[in-house]
C-alpha cells in the first residue's frame, strides 16, 4: 500500500474538513442543495485521490495492470482505476439525496404538523406524505443511480474478461435499460419539436414513437464508446470528460442562475444535471491528478463507460440530448474519421495510439503499413492520396505509386500530422484546448442561432 | 465453451418460447402484471441456465475457480457463478417495468385523450402526465434496482480481491444505502407499533428515529452475511435462498389473493415483493441445477450477498421486515451458534465445512483441535463439555479431562452430530426440509398469534 505524502495528507484532510463543515452547516441552516453538492463533491475528490493511491497495489496484485508504451522506462502501473471513481461517485450521489430533498421533507412534514394530524397505527402501512412529494425527481435519481451502477458492473466485466470489440460496443445499451424503462413508464414523451423550415411539411411536432427510444439507446451507446476510442495518451480520457462535464455545467448555469427569469420550466432538469455532474467532476479531477503525464495509473474501460453514461443520463433525463451532442463534436469527428479503420475498409493495427520516439522523447503519428502481399485496394489508395493532399492524413507512396503506409485514423494522429512531433502532455493539452473552444462555439451557436430554426430558444 | 445437450436445448427453448408467448399476450391483452412477471422469470431461468454453461470456461480462465473438497476427484470448477444470476436478474427486473406500469400508463393517457387535451410544444419540457402516476411505486423499483446493482458490484469486488472478513461483513451496508436514502426521503416513517403488554408504558406507537435506520442497516447486513455463513455443502446457499423466497411469496399470497378483502392496504407492498422475488426464483433454480450435488459450479459470495439483499429489499421496502426475520430462524440460530468461533472465543480453523470421508463417501462433522501448546481456556472447556452433554456439540476429552477436540460450531456440523454421517446431497435435503418446516411454523405463529401481541393482524 502506497501512502500519501505529508503534504498530500494535510491538503486532502483540509479540503475534506472544510467541505464537511459546509455540509453540516447546509444541513442545519436548510441551505441550498447546491452548496451541499459542492461540499460532497469536494469530499469525493479527497476520498478518490487517497483511495487510488491506497488501492493501486491491490489492483496490480489481482492482475489489473499495464505498461505505458509511451515512456522510456515502461514500468507496470495499475489499470482500471476508473472503478474507484465510479464507486466513490455512487456513494456521493446517494449521500446527496437527503440534502436534495430536505426542503421538500420539511415542507410536507410541517404541513402535517400544522393540521395537527396525529399519526395513527395504520399509517405505518402506507407512509405519511407520499402525495405531496416531488416523487418524479426521486424516481429520476433512483434510475440514474441504477443506470450508472449497471454501467459500472459491465465496465468491471469488460476490464476483467477480455471481451470482443463487437460485444463491448453494445454494453452501454444494456446498462441504459433502467433509464429507458424510466423514460417509458414515467415520462413517455416521444414528440420532437420540428425546426421552422420543415414545419410546412411535418407540422409543429412529430411523434417519433419507438424511434425515440432507439435514438436514446443510440446516445447511450455513443457517448461511452466515443470517449473510449479517443484514448491512448495520458490524461486524455479523463481530460476530455472533464471538459464536457464543465461545459454542460456552464450550459446548466444559463438556466438556473437567479438572473434568468425564474422559475424557468427547465430549471429543475438542469439542477438535476448539475447535482449529478459536480461529484463526477470531483472524482474525475482526483483521477486526472494520477493519470496525467507521466501517468501513475490507467483509467480502464470502466472509466470511459462510466463517464460517457453520466453524460447520457443527464442529457436524456435532463432533456437536452441535442445540446449534449454539440459538446461531443471532436468525439463525433474522431468517430467518423476512425470509421474506415473501425469497419476494416483500411486495415487496422492492434494499437493506434501515437508512436513514442524514444530518441527525442516526443510522440509521432503511428502508421499502418501495407505490404505487397497485403496491398490496399487501388480505389481506397486513391482516396487516401486525396486525403493526404487536403492534409487529413499523411501517406507514404512507393515508386510505382502504391500507398505503402498511412498515419492511423485518429484525431490524435491527425493532430500530430498537423502540429509535428509533440511531447505527450503538450498533445493532451492542445487537444483539450481545441475541445473547449469547439464546445464553447457549439453552445454559442445553440443559444444564438436556435431562433433561426425554432420559434423560441427554450432559455427565455 | 461448453454446449448445452440436445435435450437441454429443446427444453430451455420450449420454456422460453412458451413464456415469450405469454408475455406477448400479456402485453396485448392488458393482462395482470403477475403473468408477465411469471413469464419473464421463466425466460430468466432458461437464459441463466444456458449462460452458466456457456460462460463457465471463461470464468475458470480468468481465475474464478475452485476445487470441491468434498469429492474424491476434486477437479477445478467455475467459482462466483452467482454473478450470472445477478446480471440476468437485473435485466429481468428492468424488462418487467413496462408491464408493471402498463395499466397506469393506459389510464393516464386515455384520461388525457378524453379531455381532448392537445400536446403543446412546451409540454415537451415537463412530460405529460407526471401528476397522476403512481410514482412512489416507480421510485421503489428504481432504488431497489440501485441497491441490488450495488450489492452485485461489491460482490464482484469481494470475489475478485481477497477481502478481510471484517471488511466484508459491512459490504452490504454500503450497498443498502440507496434503499435507506429512499426510505429517508420518501417514506420516512420511523414509528413502530408497540405490542399490547408494553403499551401501558410506551403508548401505542414509538418513534425510533435514527435507530430505525440502524435497524434497517442491520437487516441489510444480516441477511446477506447469514446466508454466506450457512454454506459449504453443494446447493445449500441456493437451496436455503429458494426456501426463503418461496416462503415470502407464500406470505405475500395471503395479502394479494382475491379471496382476501381487497383492496387490502398492504397489497401493493406484497405485490412489489412478489414481482421482485419471482425472477429471483427463476435465476436461482437455474443456478441450483448446476450447483446441486455433485456441483458443476460454485456460487461465490456474489450470490450470497445478492440473495440476502433481495430479501432485505423486499422486507424493508415491503414493510414486513419482522416477518422476514421469522423466515431466517435457522440462519439466526446458525449465526448465534457460530458466534463463539466467529468472535474467536473458541479457536476457529480456516475452513469449517463438514469433513469428507473419502473411504465411506459420506460427510462427517469437522473438528477444531486443541493441542497442549495451545490449550483451551479451562472455563471455555467446561462450557463445551456441558454443550456436549445436551447434544449441542461433540467433544473429545483427554485422560486428564482436558477438551482436545470439538466439532465446529455450524448448523451443518451439528446436524451431522445428530444424524450421523450423511451423503452430501442427503445433508442438504434434510437441512432444507428442516428450514421449510421451521419457516412454515414461523408464518403460522406470525398470523395466528399476532393477535395476542397486537390489536390486529394486519392481514384482516
Interface residues (C-beta under 8 A of the other chain):
Chain A: X58 X62 X63 X87 X90 X91 X94 X95 X97 X98 X100 X101 X104 X105 X109 X119 X121 X122 X123 X124 X125 X126 X127 X128 X129 X130 X133 X135 X136 X138 X139 X141 X142 X143 X145 X146 X149 X150 X152 X153 X156 X160 X161 X174 X177 X178 X181 X182 X184 X185 X186 X187 X188 X189 X191 X192 X193 X204 X205 X265 X266 X269 X319 X455 X458
Chain B: X58 X62 X63 X87 X90 X91 X94 X95 X97 X98 X100 X101 X104 X105 X109 X119 X121 X122 X123 X124 X125 X126 X127 X128 X129 X130 X133 X135 X136 X138 X139 X141 X142 X143 X145 X146 X149 X150 X152 X153 X156 X160 X161 X174 X177 X178 X181 X182 X184 X185 X186 X187 X188 X189 X191 X192 X193 X204 X205 X265 X266 X269 X319 X455 X458
